[in-house]
Amino acid sequence: MKDLPAREKIDIVEKVAQYLVLAGALDKSSPLEDYERANELSLELAMLLPAPLYRSLVEATAHPTERLNPSSVALMVRKALFDPDGEEQPVLLAVHVPGLTDKPTRSKAHH
């Protein structure tokens, strides 16, 4: 996968990101269009990604764990596509969730 042209790599990265976000957010109240788009992305990725990477992608959205989750799969895809020599891979990705913050709470007392 590292030998693909840059545009094809970017297309794969975009599809993976879209799939991870969309499939991870699907629930019973999601519109049919969201399910259809997730299925379309899933089929495209099944044809583009190596089988072990595709299985990890699906498992991370269906049954995320601490070791296999959307962030870890994003890093796997990055490594499979780019893996620059000598560049250290990031150990985490920023994920934004409503109501979740890593900022320390501010004290109400101002001195």
N, C-alpha and C positions, 0 to 999 in steps of 0.2 A: 504494500500500500504506500510505502514511502516514495515509490517511483512515479506515482500519479502526478499529473500536472497540477499546479497550484490551484487552479479554478475548480478542478474536480475534488480536491481535498476540502476546499472551502464549502462546496456543495454538500459534502458528506457531513462536515462539522455542523452546518446549519440544520440538516435533517436530524442529526442525532440530538442536537439541543432542542429542536422543536418537539421531537418525539418524547424526550425525557420530561419536558415541562408538561406537555399535553397529556400523555398517558399517566403521569403521576397525579394529575388533577382530576381525572375522570371519576365520576361517581354516578349514582342512580339519577341525579337531577341534571346531569350534563346533556346538552342538546345532541341530537342524532348527528349533526354535522361534525361535532368534536370526535365522536366515535369513528365516523367515516374518515376523517383526516388522520386520526391515530392509526387506523388500519392501513391507509394508503402509505403513510410513513413507514410503518412496520414492514410492509411488503417491499418497499424500495430498499430499506436497510437490510432486509434478509438477503437481497440480491447483491448488495454492495459490500457488506462487512464479512470478514472471515467468520465461520460458524461459531467458534468459541466466544468471539467478541459479541456477536449478535445474541447468543444465549445469555451472556452476562447483561446485556442491555435490557432484554426482556425480563430477566429475573430481578434486576434492580428496580424496575418499575412495578412489577407484580408483587414482589416480596422483598422489599429493601431490608438490609441488615446493616450493622455497623461497618462490616467489611465490604459489602457489595451494595452500592446505592448509586443514585444518579451522579453524585460527585465523583465517586471512584471510577464509574464507567466513563465519564467525561475525560478523566485523566488517562484511562486506558486507550481511548480513541486518539487522544492527543499524542500519546506515545507511539501508537501504531502508524499514525499518519506522518508525524514530524520527527520525533526522537532525535533532536539535534545533538550532534556530538559535543560532549562536554557541558551541555546545558543541564543544570540541575532541574529536575521536574518539580513543579509545585507540590506541596504536601497537602494542600487543602484548597477548596474553592469557596468563594463567598456564596451563600444561599440566603435569600431574603424571604422572610415569613412574617406576615402581619402579627403584631403583638409580641414578636420575639426580638430581643435585642441583647447585644453583648456589652452594651454600655453600662457602667456602674450606675446604680440609682443615686440620685442626688439627695443629699440630706436636706430636710426642710429648714433646718437651722442655718442661718447665715451669720457667721461671725467675722 
